[in-house]
Every structure is written in structure tokens, then in C-alpha cells.
Amino acid sequence: MADKAFEKFPKIAFKYSVSKPTQAKGQTVKGKTLEELRDALDKVPFWGRYKGNENMSYKTNGKKQVTEVSVTAKPQIFMPVWSDYSKASKEDQKAWDTMYAKLLKHENNHHNLALEVYAKLAKEVSDKSAEAEATNKAVEKEKDPKKKDKLIAAYTPWTTTTIKARMKTFFKDCKDVQQTYDDKTHHGEKEGIVI
């Protein structure tokens, strides 16, 4: 193997395009009092909601070795609308405003958790690329053909199969981290998201 010209293992580029979350209109609820509002909120599936809208893709060379990994996301935060806000008392409006601020913080925390998942993948790609580069240098430097073969055999490049499996875990990680956070906080209730 080492007698032939050594074809370097590809470095892996990481491309990243994640925008700040946009805020979108979520559930519209009615109620002129907090009691009516609570009843309306109890009937909706979620008060606020974070959607990461993430995507992961990759490119390979002719040997089906990964040369690039990309993560893109256009996250959205859906926030509730209280249609009777202007008809409510100042005290009830203040209670809503307090809840709304805590809910928005909770949804932004969801985004921060998504960023951590993306960063974990970025580090994996960077580490694998550095490993490829180190292997390439070691092979080029080595004069003994048997040792060269050993170095080449010891490195396992990311292939189409590898990256497809990693994509599955990436999307699972994105989902699991959000679910764990909501379970831990009871969808923000333990963080004071009450009205």
C-alpha cells in the first residue's frame, strides 16, 4: 500500500449558518381577567414554542470520504398573543408581562441548548480534521513502508456511512436536549412561568 503514491486523507471543513431566532405569533388567547386567561391558556398545547429548524448536510470526495459538514438553522420562537390585553386591568397586564418575559427567556434558553449541540458537532469535525492532517504528516514523514502502511491502516476516515449515522444522532440530540429541558423545568413552570 505504501509503495504507491499516498493519497492524503481529506481535511473536513465545517460550515455553519445559524441565524438569531425570529419571533413569530403563536397561540392567540382570550380573556378579560386572569382567570379567563388561565382557562384559555390551559386549552392550548403550548404557551410558547421554540423550533430550531436545523439542517445538517455533507459533501464527500470520490472515495466517499467526508470533506465538508454543514449546519444551518433558521430558528423561530412562537409567543402567545393575549387578544384582550388592552381590556384587562393594569395589574393583570403586569402579571401577563412578567409571565411573557419569563416565557421568552425560557424559549431563548431552548435556542442556547441547540447552539451547544451544534458546537459539539463542530468540535467533532474539527478534531477529526486535525486527526486526518496529523495522519497525513506522519505518513509523509515516515520512510519505512511497513510503518507507513500501519499509520494508514490506523486512521479511519469519516465516510458516507459514518456521516449518515452521525446525522441521525445529531437530530436526535437536537430533539432530546429540548425535551430534557422541558421535562426538567416542566415547560418553564419551575422557572416561574405562571399566570
PEDALIN-V591722 format. One record per residue. RES is the residue in one letter. PSI is psi as a letter, one per 30 degrees, with the letter a starting at -180 (999 if undefined). Layout:
res->RES psi->PSI
res->RES psi->PSI
This chain:
res->M psi->e
res->A psi->f
res->D psi->e
res->K psi->l
res->A psi->k
res->F psi->k
res->E psi->j
res->K psi->k
res->F psi->k
res->P psi->k
res->K psi->l
res->I psi->j
res->A psi->k
res->F psi->k
res->K psi->k
res->Y psi->k
res->S psi->j
res->V psi->k
res->S psi->l
res->K psi->k
res->P psi->k
res->T psi->k
res->Q psi->k
res->A psi->l
res->K psi->k
res->G psi->b
res->Q psi->k
res->T psi->k
res->V psi->l
res->K psi->l
res->G psi->k
res->K psi->f
res->T psi->l
res->L psi->e
res->E psi->e
res->E psi->e
res->L psi->e
res->R psi->e
res->D psi->e
res->A psi->e
res->L psi->e
res->D psi->f
res->K psi->f
res->V psi->l
res->P psi->e
res->F psi->k
res->W psi->e
res->G psi->l
res->R psi->k
res->Y psi->k
res->K psi->j
res->G psi->e
res->N psi->h
res->E psi->l
res->N psi->k
res->M psi->k
res->S psi->l
res->Y psi->l
res->K psi->l
res->T psi->l
res->N psi->a
res->G psi->f
res->K psi->g
res->K psi->g
res->Q psi->k
res->V psi->k
res->T psi->f
res->E psi->k
res->V psi->k
res->S psi->k
res->V psi->k
res->T psi->l
res->A psi->k
res->K psi->i
res->P psi->l
res->Q psi->k
res->I psi->k
res->F psi->k
res->M psi->k
res->P psi->l
res->V psi->k
res->W psi->j
res->S psi->f
res->D psi->g
res->Y psi->e
res->S psi->f
res->K psi->f
res->A psi->l
res->S psi->l
res->K psi->e
res->E psi->e
res->D psi->e
res->Q psi->e
res->K psi->e
res->A psi->e
res->W psi->e
res->D psi->e
res->T psi->e
res->M psi->e
res->Y psi->e
res->A psi->e
res->K psi->e
res->L psi->e
res->L psi->e
res->K psi->e
res->H psi->e
res->E psi->e
res->N psi->e
res->N psi->e
res->H psi->e
res->H psi->e
res->N psi->e
res->L psi->e
res->A psi->e
res->L psi->e
res->E psi->e
res->V psi->e
res->Y psi->e
res->A psi->e
res->K psi->e
res->L psi->e
res->A psi->e
res->K psi->e
res->E psi->e
res->V psi->e
res->S psi->e
res->D psi->e
res->K psi->e
res->S psi->e
res->A psi->e
res->E psi->e
res->A psi->e
res->E psi->e
res->A psi->e
res->T psi->e
res->N psi->e
res->K psi->e
res->A psi->e
res->V psi->e
res->E psi->e
res->K psi->e
res->E psi->k
res->K psi->e
res->D psi->j
res->P psi->e
res->K psi->e
res->K psi->e
res->K psi->e
res->D psi->e
res->K psi->e
res->L psi->e
res->I psi->e
res->A psi->f
res->A psi->f
res->Y psi->k
res->T psi->j
res->P psi->l
res->W psi->k
res->T psi->l
res->T psi->e
res->T psi->e
res->T psi->e
res->I psi->e
res->K psi->e
res->A psi->e
res->R psi->e
res->M psi->e
res->K psi->e
res->T psi->e
res->F psi->e
res->F psi->e
res->K psi->e
res->D psi->e
res->C psi->e
res->K psi->e
res->D psi->e
res->V psi->e
res->Q psi->e
res->Q psi->e
res->T psi->e
res->Y psi->e
res->D psi->e
res->D psi->e
res->K psi->e
res->T psi->f
res->H psi->h
res->H psi->h
res->G psi->f
res->E psi->e
res->K psi->f
res->E psi->g
res->G psi->g
res->I psi->i
res->V psi->l
res->I psi->999
